[in-house]
Amino acid sequence: MCEGELLYRVGLTPNDVIGKEVYDFYPEDIAKTKTHFFEKAWAGEFLQYETFLNGVYYLTTIRPMFEQGKVVELIATSINISDKKIQEEEIRQREIMYRSVVTNMTEAILILDNNRKITILNDNVEKLTGLKSGLLDEATAAKFGITFFTEDGSMLEYSDWPGVVTIKTGKPVLNVIASIRLNGKQRWFRLNSNPLNITGEMTALVSFFEITTEKEQEMELRESYAFQKTLLDNLESGVVATDHQGKITLINKKIHRMLGLEKEIDFYIGNYAKQFYKLWKEKTNTTRIEFESLPIKDREKITKEIETGNGHTFQTSYIPFNMQDKFSGNIFQFIDITERKKMETALTTAKEEAERANMAKSDFLAKMSHELRTPLNGVLGFAQLLEMDASLTEEQADFIQEIISGGRHLLHLIDDVLDLSRIDSGKFKLKLDIIDFNSVLNECIKSFHPLAMSKNITLRKKMDECSKVFVQADPIRLKQVIFNLLTNAIKYNRTDGEVSVSMQTLSDKLVVHITDTGIGIPHEEFENIFQPFHRIDGTGEQGAGIGLSLVKQLTGLMGGNVGVSSVVGKGSDFWFELNIKPQGDFDTERAPVKNTKSELTNSAHKQILYIEDNESNILLLDRVLASDPSFSLIVGRSGREGLKIASEQKTDIILLDLNLPDMNGDEVFDSLKNNKKIAGVPIIALSANAMPYDIKKTTQKGFTDYVTKPIDINKLLNLLKKLHS
């Protein structure tokens, strides 16, 4: 017999089964299995087995029926268990999936029960923490070298472990940051512990998520921040940083002190930087670094000075802060330059005062030069006229020479003082050229023979291989250097002494030695004698202490140097050096001085107009020209009188004094130039103003020439001869 709904569910009917072999209606594998179970049942066993056929799970139970101890019949019943099997499969697949997830999770997961026993749920537990399934207490952890630490570095007690706390309280413990030190290596984790009830027993499901890399990076950032903060706090400049909204993100200690802020630094973090604007002076308050009005893309570093209300001055720099080409915030740097500004102000004031004093000194020297040259013009002028008188006795001629010598000495002293003043003020100008040194030297030595003979001093020149040497120098100033050194060599020499001039070339330098047999100079005075107005006591000679200072200044300006060696009682050796230059085209021979007077007397008559208010100067020029019938002199004793004469009388040459009582020289000159009646007439400036600036200004204005007082009669007559011809 075979009947029931299940029979039809598996696709069979009673006719397919009754009276048939199992191989007739079952597939071979199922038939074979069933035959095996049937054999066991006929052997007397009670069996249950599952079969899957045509999409249906069913459970079969076989009961053997006994008679007299023998199995006489088998009764089999089958029930459909397809739904149950599907649920079991789903559970099994879910369990496989869960186990796979747990096994492959990056976290380490374990279960801690109330008996301190752990059950690890994936391999990461042992791999990351070194923990194994089994008992976990303080002794076990110590045995495996496992120690827990809190985030601040202190040891985490066993009773405070998250899993232990969860078991005690039944509450989750989440996001605990702790580290495990295993065999000397420290790893950081984020721990979570959740209560888990297993068969009525409280356990804790504990997960370990490793954050070692993040923690190390965080610690590095903290260390970097601490280092940078320490660095910023120890800077000499104040620093304020804001975000893109202008809220303060950083203030260092220096700016906190500089601004005199009352609250602690943390108070200002997160506030707007605009609160500091009230600290600036009103006149700078409107600028506010001026960056706020600029578009973000146009912002660049700006530096300016800002004054505070309490009298401080800051040099303030604004620097835009960008990240990945995106504006992120602002950085302000403040440097307290209050003392520097005070010093700059003091220096500016001192400089202005020095410049005023220097100008006052220059004006004073110029005026003194003018005032001294004016009477010297009469003294030296008339002395030169007397010198020309052939009827003078020898004694009278000597007297005249003393007057001329003293006057010229005073004139040279005035010129030296003016030169020093111009050098100190930076207004001294050189006209450097390449010149034949020996030509200049010979001219200087020739001029000193009379002075040397007066003291019976031998003046020698040693040329050796330096007979043709060209140097770079200003010829006038080079003469001034040689004149001053030769003057001292003769002045401080003994009677019947000797002065020798020698030269030698060293590489590209010409070194000139001027040696004397005089009183000598103490070694401690070698540097002092080149200082302005310094005098050595006990020399017995008069002087101003200007000459050697001027020598040092002039040689330095010409690219050279000067020095001295000396032995007291035996003499001194002064030397100076100049740069040697290649030979150029030079006229080394000078035209002989001609007798001006004789040449002028044979020329046509010329009328000279002299516009001058000083009677002594008028008388001098009248006497100079009186001996030569080629010239006649007419005088205008004021600017207006001179202009009137120029308009009414024939005039061939005009000599114009620049300091007149009614008009200045420039005004008279302009009026003369505008007078068509005297167009083309030479106009010569004749003045006691000897400053280079005055001479340059006058000649640039259009004067034919400039003659300084005291006049050199021969030079003036040569000039008149040139204009006459």
C-alpha positions as MATLAB code, in Angstrom:
seq = 'MCEGELLYRVGLTPNDVIGKEVYDFYPEDIAKTKTHFFEKAWAGEFLQYETFLNGVYYLTTIRPMFEQGKVVELIATSINISDKKIQEEEIRQREIMYRSVVTNMTEAILILDNNRKITILNDNVEKLTGLKSGLLDEATAAKFGITFFTEDGSMLEYSDWPGVVTIKTGKPVLNVIASIRLNGKQRWFRLNSNPLNITGEMTALVSFFEITTEKEQEMELRESYAFQKTLLDNLESGVVATDHQGKITLINKKIHRMLGLEKEIDFYIGNYAKQFYKLWKEKTNTTRIEFESLPIKDREKITKEIETGNGHTFQTSYIPFNMQDKFSGNIFQFIDITERKKMETALTTAKEEAERANMAKSDFLAKMSHELRTPLNGVLGFAQLLEMDASLTEEQADFIQEIISGGRHLLHLIDDVLDLSRIDSGKFKLKLDIIDFNSVLNECIKSFHPLAMSKNITLRKKMDECSKVFVQADPIRLKQVIFNLLTNAIKYNRTDGEVSVSMQTLSDKLVVHITDTGIGIPHEEFENIFQPFHRIDGTGEQGAGIGLSLVKQLTGLMGGNVGVSSVVGKGSDFWFELNIKPQGDFDTERAPVKNTKSELTNSAHKQILYIEDNESNILLLDRVLASDPSFSLIVGRSGREGLKIASEQKTDIILLDLNLPDMNGDEVFDSLKNNKKIAGVPIIALSANAMPYDIKKTTQKGFTDYVTKPIDINKLLNLLKKLHS';
ca = [
       0.000    0.000    0.000;
       1.208    3.521   -0.762;
      -0.920    6.666   -0.360;
      -0.797   10.347    0.657;
      -0.446   13.963   -0.616;
       3.331   13.888   -0.429;
       3.363   11.044   -3.008;
       1.857   13.338   -5.570;
       4.098   16.323   -4.529;
       7.186   14.313   -5.541;
       5.551   13.435   -8.876;
       4.489    9.811   -8.176;
       1.205    7.870   -7.953;
       0.280    4.642   -6.075;
       0.396    2.741   -9.350;
       4.016    3.931   -9.859;
       5.008    2.412   -6.536;
       2.833   -0.561   -5.576;
       4.299   -3.899   -6.666;
       7.434   -2.218   -8.025;
      11.116   -2.218   -7.192;
      12.566    1.077   -5.846;
      14.822    1.181   -8.860;
      11.719    1.370  -11.025;
      10.572    4.831   -9.860;
      13.601    6.410   -8.060;
      16.775    7.616   -9.620;
      19.582    5.157   -9.146;
      21.438    7.137   -6.452;
      18.293    7.599   -4.363;
      17.171    3.977   -4.984;
      20.543    2.723   -3.845;
      20.364    4.817   -0.653;
      16.854    3.709    0.129;
      17.751    0.038   -0.480;
      20.540    0.499    2.053;
      18.111    1.903    4.645;
      15.562   -0.864    3.923;
      18.150   -3.533    4.500;
      18.939   -2.030    7.892;
      15.248   -1.856    8.762;
      14.734   -5.563    7.828;
      17.618   -6.192   10.130;
      15.464   -4.723   12.888;
      16.702   -1.042   13.078;
      14.427    1.948   13.536;
      15.543    4.564   10.950;
      14.970    8.148    9.873;
      16.508    9.786    6.815;
      15.947   12.765    4.570;
      15.406   12.710    0.847;
      15.340   15.475   -1.734;
      13.318   14.589   -4.818;
      11.879   16.825   -7.456;
      12.339   19.933   -5.362;
      10.813   18.509   -2.221;
      12.556   17.793    1.085;
      10.843   15.038    3.085;
      11.682   13.049    6.195;
      11.078    9.262    6.113;
      10.656    7.108    9.247;
      10.893    3.288    8.915;
       9.555    1.085   11.676;
      10.164   -2.711   11.483;
       7.195   -4.881   12.590;
       8.060   -8.022   14.548;
       6.358  -11.413   15.015;
       7.950  -14.032   17.155;
      11.124  -12.053   17.112;
      11.322  -11.707   13.404;
      10.676   -8.681   11.166;
       7.658   -9.563    9.160;
       6.782   -6.143    7.761;
       8.119   -2.554    7.362;
       5.935    0.513    7.850;
       7.356    3.731    6.397;
       5.894    7.225    6.826;
       7.134   10.410    5.106;
       6.425   14.057    5.919;
       7.226   17.210    3.872;
      10.019   19.253    5.544;
      10.801   21.567    2.637;
       9.958   24.791    4.557;
      12.085   23.797    7.506;
      15.017   22.898    5.272;
      14.798   26.258    3.511;
      14.916   28.074    6.875;
      17.810   25.953    8.019;
      19.687   26.711    4.789;
      19.049   30.400    5.163;
      20.333   30.268    8.732;
      23.343   28.278    7.624;
      24.136   30.698    4.808;
      23.673   33.650    7.158;
      25.988   32.030    9.668;
      28.579   31.450    6.950;
      28.229   35.054    5.870;
      28.541   36.367    9.436;
      31.519   34.155   10.084;
      33.102   35.320    6.841;
      32.467   38.967    7.767;
      33.859   38.530   11.270;
      36.834   36.585    9.957;
      37.636   39.194    7.306;
      36.973   42.295    9.386;
      39.928   44.615   10.051;
      38.762   44.793   13.643;
      39.665   42.254   16.267;
      36.504   40.816   17.928;
      36.215   38.703   21.030;
      33.739   37.742   23.715;
      34.599   38.193   27.378;
      32.394   36.254   29.806;
      31.752   36.696   33.500;
      34.499   34.207   34.334;
      37.131   36.386   32.612;
      37.338   33.884   29.804;
      37.686   35.177   26.277;
      36.542   33.614   23.067;
      38.181   35.034   20.010;
      35.919   35.426   17.020;
      38.523   36.164   14.343;
      42.228   35.847   13.710;
      42.843   39.596   14.145;
      42.530   39.263   17.907;
      45.771   37.373   18.256;
      47.387   39.123   15.327;
      46.729   42.664   16.608;
      46.567   42.246   20.378;
      48.407   39.006   21.133;
      45.332   37.706   23.051;
      44.254   34.085   22.757;
      41.105   32.209   23.722;
      41.068   31.283   27.370;
      41.424   33.010   30.700;
      42.271   36.696   30.599;
      43.155   38.384   33.839;
      45.986   40.597   35.086;
      48.312   37.642   35.611;
      47.610   36.187   32.167;
      48.106   39.582   30.485;
      51.389   40.048   32.304;
      52.466   36.552   31.276;
      51.956   37.419   27.611;
      53.600   40.856   28.059;
      50.353   42.721   27.390;
      49.779   46.112   29.021;
      46.934   48.575   28.369;
      47.521   52.357   28.478;
      45.187   55.337   28.374;
      45.484   58.167   25.880;
      47.448   60.314   28.321;
      50.041   57.566   28.738;
      48.976   56.238   32.145;
      48.426   52.498   32.701;
      44.830   51.286   32.288;
      43.849   49.184   35.298;
      42.252   45.774   34.620;
      39.063   46.805   36.361;
      38.735   49.699   33.881;
      39.053   47.561   30.764;
      35.939   48.213   28.602;
      34.838   44.524   28.539;
      35.162   44.219   32.327;
      33.186   47.458   32.828;
      30.416   46.201   30.515;
      30.062   42.926   32.416;
      29.894   44.811   35.713;
      27.407   47.457   34.600;
      25.597   45.794   31.732;
      26.172   48.979   29.735;
      28.117   49.585   26.541;
      31.481   51.338   26.705;
      32.151   53.077   23.411;
      35.059   54.809   21.628;
      37.683   54.310   24.287;
      41.137   55.241   22.959;
      43.794   52.991   24.448;
      47.057   51.411   23.518;
      48.393   47.915   24.019;
      52.089   47.476   24.547;
      53.043   43.994   23.426;
      56.659   42.961   23.764;
      57.838   46.558   23.678;
      55.772   47.556   20.645;
      52.883   49.947   21.153;
      49.684   49.813   19.083;
      46.731   52.141   19.414;
      43.061   51.042   19.260;
      39.568   52.405   19.466;
      37.704   49.990   21.805;
      33.974   49.308   21.868;
      32.307   46.962   24.335;
      28.623   45.991   24.111;
      26.628   43.785   26.481;
      25.691   40.372   25.083;
      23.347   37.902   26.782;
      24.239   34.299   26.002;
      21.998   31.676   27.558;
      21.052   34.024   30.340;
      24.660   34.935   31.141;
      25.992   38.493   30.766;
      28.999   38.682   28.427;
      30.742   41.496   26.573;
      31.329   41.679   22.841;
      34.570   43.638   22.516;
      35.983   45.046   19.278;
      39.441   46.503   18.713;
      39.841   48.887   15.742;
      43.488   49.729   15.137;
      44.272   53.438   14.830;
      48.054   53.270   15.284;
      48.819   55.108   12.028;
      46.229   57.800   12.702;
      47.396   58.124   16.301;
      51.045   58.435   15.312;
      50.096   61.059   12.740;
      48.043   62.842   15.373;
      50.953   62.731   17.796;
      53.301   64.012   15.100;
      50.872   66.823   14.383;
      50.639   67.602   18.088;
      54.417   67.602   18.394;
      54.677   69.751   15.272;
      52.026   72.105   16.605;
      53.768   72.268   19.986;
      57.088   72.948   18.264;
      55.577   75.600   16.005;
      53.741   77.193   18.933;
      56.949   77.270   20.962;
      58.740   78.719   17.964;
      56.045   81.342   17.366;
      55.896   82.252   21.049;
      59.642   82.859   21.076;
      59.751   84.988   17.929;
      60.745   88.630   18.236;
      57.804   89.510   16.006;
      54.114   89.247   16.820;
      51.936   86.910   14.751;
      48.153   86.773   14.326;
      46.393   84.322   11.997;
      42.734   84.352   10.974;
      40.539   82.120    8.885;
      38.889   83.233    5.639;
      36.107   84.890    7.667;
      38.543   86.975    9.690;
      38.187   84.953   12.887;
      41.360   84.582   14.925;
      42.926   81.124   14.846;
      46.328   81.924   16.334;
      47.978   84.566   18.507;
      51.524   84.295   19.782;
      52.792   85.632   23.107;
      54.790   88.443   21.517;
      51.791   90.203   19.947;
      49.824   89.562   23.144;
      52.461   91.605   25.011;
      52.939   94.148   22.199;
      49.231   95.027   22.147;
      48.929   94.907   25.928;
      45.964   92.523   25.768;
      44.341   91.961   29.140;
      42.656   88.572   28.599;
      44.430   85.251   28.165;
      45.335   84.214   24.604;
      42.605   81.545   24.416;
      39.979   84.221   25.012;
      40.661   85.804   21.626;
      40.702   82.573   19.603;
      37.521   82.425   17.502;
      36.819   86.163   17.809;
      37.039   88.552   14.881;
      40.367   90.339   14.347;
      38.533   93.623   13.790;
      38.393   94.094   17.548;
      42.076   95.125   17.383;
      41.437   98.072   15.039;
      40.521  100.275   17.978;
      44.142   99.986   19.146;
      45.487  101.842   16.103;
      45.814  105.596   15.880;
      42.820  107.303   14.241;
      44.793  108.372   11.188;
      45.687  104.768   10.369;
      42.433  103.219   11.534;
      40.865  103.711    8.111;
      43.506  101.651    6.304;
      43.042   98.412    8.233;
      45.856   96.940    6.197;
      43.710   97.800    3.131;
      43.374   94.158    2.173;
      39.689   93.842    2.992;
      38.681   95.890   -0.038;
      40.665   93.679   -2.409;
      39.226   90.655   -4.204;
      40.673   87.425   -2.827;
      42.497   86.616   -6.069;
      44.281   89.986   -6.003;
      45.516   89.735   -2.442;
      49.260   89.633   -2.035;
      51.786   90.549    0.619;
      51.428   94.107    1.916;
      53.850   95.788    4.338;
      53.226   99.116    6.030;
      53.826  100.962    9.258;
      51.031  101.392   11.807;
      51.043  103.541   14.913;
      49.173  102.494   18.025;
      47.294  104.755   20.357;
      49.901  104.270   23.111;
      52.746  105.632   20.985;
      54.227  102.447   19.508;
      55.021  101.935   15.844;
      54.687   98.515   14.222;
      55.942   97.338   10.851;
      52.982   95.236    9.805;
      52.958   92.639    7.033;
      49.813   91.005    5.677;
      50.292   87.613    3.984;
      47.347   85.779    2.373;
      47.284   82.066    3.211;
      46.279   79.730    0.394;
      45.870   75.978    0.244;
      45.578   74.215   -3.106;
      45.082   77.569   -4.858;
      42.183   78.342   -2.552;
      42.157   81.264   -0.141;
      42.150   79.883    3.402;
      43.004   82.730    5.729;
      45.248   85.629    6.672;
      48.574   85.917    8.468;
      49.681   89.193   10.061;
      53.217   89.825   11.272;
      54.005   92.718   13.620;
      57.515   93.991   14.359;
      57.901   96.670   17.004;
      60.042   99.357   15.374;
      59.298  102.059   17.936;
      62.916  102.406   19.052;
      64.141  102.238   15.470;
      61.737  104.994   14.453;
      62.895  107.092   17.393;
      66.484  106.482   16.348;
      65.676  107.298   12.720;
      63.985  110.491   13.845;
      66.968  111.349   16.020;
      69.359  110.535   13.180;
      67.301  112.591   10.730;
      67.248  115.488   13.166;
      70.980  115.113   13.783;
      71.613  114.881   10.046;
      69.548  117.971    9.368;
      71.333  119.806   12.166;
      74.690  118.599   10.812;
      73.712  119.688    7.307;
      72.618  123.068    8.627;
      75.848  123.343   10.580;
      77.815  122.247    7.526;
      76.004  124.782    5.350;
      76.577  127.447    7.983;
      80.239  126.456    8.083;
      80.491  126.538    4.289;
      78.729  129.904    4.167;
      81.016  131.208    6.911;
      84.138  129.964    5.144;
      82.949  131.371    1.817;
      82.275  134.755    3.402;
      85.560  134.687    5.315;
      87.349  133.713    2.123;
      85.753  136.663    0.356;
      86.517  139.043    3.206;
      90.155  137.924    3.390;
      90.724  137.829   -0.364;
      89.438  141.377   -0.814;
      92.193  143.078    1.271;
      94.724  140.497    0.049;
      93.929  141.624   -3.472;
      95.283  145.068   -2.578;
      98.250  143.748   -0.599;
      99.434  141.232   -3.198;
      98.435  143.368   -6.152;
     100.392  146.419   -5.129;
     103.282  144.211   -3.976;
     103.400  142.701   -7.472;
     103.440  146.215   -8.970;
     106.324  147.182   -6.702;
     108.102  143.976   -7.662;
     108.103  145.158  -11.275;
     109.871  148.424  -10.332;
     113.495  148.121  -11.481;
     114.585  151.047   -9.307;
     114.130  149.115   -6.044;
     117.167  148.479   -3.899;
     118.051  144.891   -2.985;
     116.744  145.418    0.531;
     113.477  146.883   -0.788;
     113.119  143.957   -3.188;
     113.584  141.562   -0.248;
     110.893  143.387    1.700;
     108.525  143.105   -1.263;
     109.234  139.364   -1.525;
     108.417  138.944    2.173;
     105.086  140.721    1.620;
     104.285  138.540   -1.418;
     105.428  135.355    0.351;
     103.348  136.090    3.447;
     100.320  137.042    1.406;
     100.516  133.916   -0.736;
     100.995  131.762    2.376;
      97.821  133.238    3.817;
      96.062  132.684    0.483;
      97.172  129.024    0.382;
      95.983  128.590    3.970;
      92.543  129.921    2.998;
      92.436  127.569   -0.003;
      93.443  124.567    2.136;
      90.729  125.263    4.694;
      88.147  125.566    1.921;
      89.352  122.322    0.326;
      89.031  120.436    3.628;
      85.551  121.830    4.099;
      84.481  120.728    0.618;
      85.922  117.249    1.128;
      84.092  116.849    4.447;
      80.803  117.966    2.887;
      81.220  115.700   -0.140;
      81.182  118.636   -2.552;
      84.823  118.304   -3.591;
      85.242  117.414   -7.269;
      88.323  116.056   -8.994;
      89.198  116.238  -12.687;
      91.109  112.986  -13.123;
      93.322  112.667  -16.175;
      96.307  110.631  -17.317;
      99.326  112.898  -16.863;
     103.124  112.801  -17.154;
     104.166  112.683  -13.506;
     107.721  113.907  -14.054;
     106.501  116.997  -15.863;
     104.391  117.974  -12.839;
     107.157  117.048  -10.382;
     109.812  119.071  -12.219;
     107.583  122.131  -12.196;
     107.021  121.790   -8.447;
     110.705  121.233   -7.608;
     111.707  124.241   -9.728;
     109.357  126.419   -7.673;
     111.012  125.314   -4.410;
     114.641  125.973   -5.306;
     114.548  129.601   -3.989;
     113.019  128.482   -0.659;
     115.559  125.648   -0.301;
     118.452  127.989   -1.088;
     117.282  130.430    1.585;
     117.962  127.737    4.219;
     120.992  126.353    2.366;
     119.136  123.045    1.841;
     120.083  120.771   -1.043;
     117.085  119.629   -3.102;
     117.802  116.418   -5.017;
     115.751  114.349   -7.437;
     116.465  110.675   -8.101;
     114.778  109.470  -11.290;
     116.247  105.994  -11.941;
     113.933  103.981  -14.195;
     110.897  106.237  -13.584;
     111.789  108.998  -16.056;
     108.615  108.411  -18.097;
     105.682  107.412  -15.922;
     102.057  108.330  -16.487;
      99.592  108.345  -13.613;
      95.887  108.970  -13.103;
      95.454  112.165  -11.111;
      94.051  115.670  -11.000;
      97.073  117.773  -12.078;
      96.179  120.760   -9.883;
      95.566  118.589   -6.816;
      98.705  116.534   -7.498;
     100.728  119.764   -7.404;
      98.975  120.621   -4.137;
     100.092  117.271   -2.628;
     103.708  117.715   -3.764;
     103.776  121.373   -2.672;
     102.583  120.537    0.845;
     105.102  117.679    1.290;
     108.018  119.726   -0.079;
     107.005  122.698    2.079;
     107.115  120.568    5.225;
     110.375  118.855    4.175;
     112.077  122.261    3.903;
     110.276  123.987    6.800;
     111.110  121.292    9.382;
     114.633  120.612    8.062;
     117.917  121.832    9.548;
     120.192  124.409    7.973;
     122.546  122.788    5.438;
     120.192  119.822    5.333;
     118.940  117.813    2.363;
     115.638  116.966    0.734;
     115.530  114.145   -1.831;
     112.685  113.072   -4.089;
     112.798  109.498   -5.378;
     110.381  107.188   -7.161;
     109.864  103.499   -7.708;
     107.223  101.382   -9.456;
     105.549   98.518   -7.622;
     103.246   96.525   -9.900;
     100.698   99.097  -11.137;
     101.602  101.724   -8.525;
     104.036  104.629   -8.585;
     105.486  105.255   -5.119;
     107.067  108.675   -4.514;
     109.324  109.275   -1.482;
     110.131  112.774   -0.180;
     112.899  112.371    2.387;
     114.388  115.060    4.621;
     117.150  115.343    7.231;
     115.014  117.314    9.670;
     113.918  116.967   13.262;
     111.930  113.770   12.730;
     108.544  112.662   14.080;
     107.826  110.431   17.123;
     106.330  107.060   16.174;
     103.187  107.673   18.238;
     102.425  110.717   16.067;
     102.489  108.871   12.716;
      98.683  108.629   12.536;
      97.897  111.887   14.320;
      99.778  114.160   11.914;
      97.284  113.337    9.159;
      94.363  114.563   11.283;
      93.034  118.094   10.559;
      94.558  120.882   12.685;
      96.860  118.509   14.587;
     100.196  120.049   15.576;
     103.225  118.441   17.251;
     104.413  120.465   20.205;
     107.965  121.805   20.306;
     108.657  122.020   16.572;
     109.419  125.736   16.736;
     107.597  126.304   13.449;
     104.251  127.995   12.875;
     101.439  126.252   11.039;
      97.746  125.367   11.093;
      98.022  121.579   10.880;
      96.059  121.452    7.622;
      98.591  120.454    4.959;
      99.144  116.764    5.753;
      95.434  116.182    6.355;
      94.748  117.607    2.915;
      97.506  115.441    1.401;
      95.873  112.296    2.821;
      92.404  113.300    1.606;
      93.567  114.238   -1.893;
      95.685  111.113   -2.479;
      92.771  108.974   -1.300;
      90.399  110.719   -3.715;
      92.877  110.076   -6.543;
      92.931  106.344   -5.707;
      96.228  106.397   -3.827;
      97.576  106.363   -0.300;
     100.093  108.209    1.868;
     102.321  107.282    4.806;
     105.432  108.167    6.765;
     108.443  106.634    8.478;
     110.675  108.720   10.665;
     113.444  108.722   13.263;
     113.562  111.597   15.734;
     116.705  113.677   15.183;
     117.538  112.066   11.822;
     114.626  112.958    9.527;
     111.441  111.730    7.912;
     110.393  109.867    4.770;
     106.925  110.783    3.504;
     105.622  108.662    0.649;
     102.514  108.611   -1.490;
     101.360  106.290   -4.250;
      99.278  106.730   -7.402;
      97.881  104.379  -10.040;
     100.075  103.989  -13.125;
      98.216  104.272  -16.446;
      99.281  103.625  -20.077;
     100.882  106.549  -21.903;
      98.574  108.661  -24.037;
      99.073  111.644  -26.282;
     100.388  114.417  -24.076;
     102.077  117.734  -24.588;
     104.803  117.459  -22.007;
     106.516  120.716  -22.923;
     105.120  123.994  -21.756;
     105.187  127.183  -23.730;
     107.559  129.726  -22.224;
     106.021  132.627  -20.357;
     106.212  135.665  -22.586;
     106.611  139.275  -21.610;
     103.010  140.320  -21.664;
     103.715  143.951  -21.237;
     105.986  144.289  -24.272;
     103.593  142.408  -26.555;
     100.574  144.401  -25.510;
     102.198  147.767  -26.022;
     102.405  147.275  -29.769;
      98.719  146.322  -30.211;
      95.747  148.539  -30.983;
      94.170  150.505  -28.136;
      91.382  148.851  -26.128;
      89.058  150.447  -23.569;
      88.266  148.415  -20.469;
      85.173  149.050  -18.328;
      85.760  148.009  -14.694;
      82.538  147.826  -12.636;
      83.782  147.827   -9.015;
      82.916  149.653   -5.794;
      86.140  149.017   -3.829;
      88.542  151.949   -4.303;
      91.606  149.890   -3.424;
      90.783  147.368   -6.158;
      90.101  150.205   -8.646;
      93.434  151.848   -7.833;
      95.276  148.538   -8.206;
      93.862  147.824  -11.666;
      94.472  151.422  -12.711;
      98.153  151.060  -11.771;
      98.417  147.678  -13.517;
      97.115  149.128  -16.791;
      98.668  152.591  -16.479;
     102.034  151.430  -17.747;
     100.549  150.103  -20.996;
      99.130  152.603  -23.487;
      97.255  149.757  -25.232;
      94.586  149.896  -22.548;
      92.563  152.666  -21.009;
      90.372  152.191  -17.969;
      86.928  153.589  -17.240;
      85.226  152.793  -13.936;
      81.622  152.288  -12.881;
      81.404  152.333   -9.097;
      77.963  150.678   -8.947;
      75.931  148.338  -11.082;
      73.697  151.065  -12.462;
      76.645  153.386  -13.203;
      78.409  150.579  -15.028;
      75.332  149.836  -17.156;
      75.001  153.533  -18.036;
      78.664  153.783  -19.119;
      78.356  150.605  -21.188;
      75.399  152.124  -23.042;
      77.018  155.526  -23.625;
      80.711  154.856  -24.192;
      82.782  152.575  -26.395;
      83.720  149.427  -24.445;
      85.998  146.595  -25.631;
      86.310  144.454  -22.452;
      84.225  144.488  -19.277;
      85.585  143.442  -15.864;
      82.646  142.886  -13.495;
      82.834  142.554   -9.726;
      80.050  140.208   -8.536;
      79.437  141.917   -5.170;
      78.142  145.418   -5.807;
      76.228  147.654   -3.379;
      73.117  148.218   -5.526;
      72.853  145.137   -7.778;
      74.302  141.644   -7.730;
      76.628  140.528  -10.483;
      74.086  138.253  -12.173;
      71.604  141.104  -12.576;
      74.268  143.386  -14.063;
      75.384  140.570  -16.421;
      71.826  139.940  -17.630;
      71.328  143.646  -18.314;
      74.635  143.858  -20.209;
      73.716  140.835  -22.349;
      70.392  142.448  -23.246;
      72.173  145.638  -24.430;
      72.615  145.320  -28.201;
      75.239  148.095  -28.236;
      77.760  145.840  -26.464;
      76.845  142.557  -28.126;
      79.899  140.316  -28.339;
      81.921  142.276  -25.770;
      83.837  139.879  -23.453;
      82.637  140.032  -19.838;
      85.059  138.765  -17.191;
      83.940  138.078  -13.625;
      86.410  139.542  -11.131;
      85.552  138.408   -7.602;
      86.875  137.324   -4.228;
      84.369  134.395   -4.285;
      86.730  131.471   -4.911;
      84.348  128.567   -4.198;
      84.239  126.076   -7.121;
      80.448  126.172   -7.048;
      80.455  129.951   -7.568;
      83.010  129.707  -10.373;
      81.117  126.943  -12.179;
      77.773  128.672  -11.816;
      79.203  131.943  -13.168;
      80.975  130.445  -16.171;
      77.903  128.372  -17.067;
      75.866  131.566  -17.069;
      77.927  132.831  -19.990;
      80.798  134.894  -18.574;
      83.869  134.863  -20.792;
      86.144  133.986  -17.858;
      86.441  134.118  -14.069;
      89.368  135.749  -12.230;
      89.626  135.289   -8.459;
      91.014  137.839   -6.042;
      93.759  138.375   -5.071;
      94.528  138.704   -8.764;
      97.675  137.307  -10.274;
      98.788  140.251  -12.409;
     100.615  138.130  -14.988;
      97.610  135.805  -15.437;
      95.249  138.755  -15.766;
      97.493  140.457  -18.352;
      97.770  137.180  -20.302;
      93.990  136.943  -20.356;
      93.645  140.534  -21.535;
      96.262  139.862  -24.227;
      94.277  136.846  -25.427;
      91.050  138.863  -25.618;
      92.900  141.798  -27.160;
      94.209  139.689  -30.008;
];
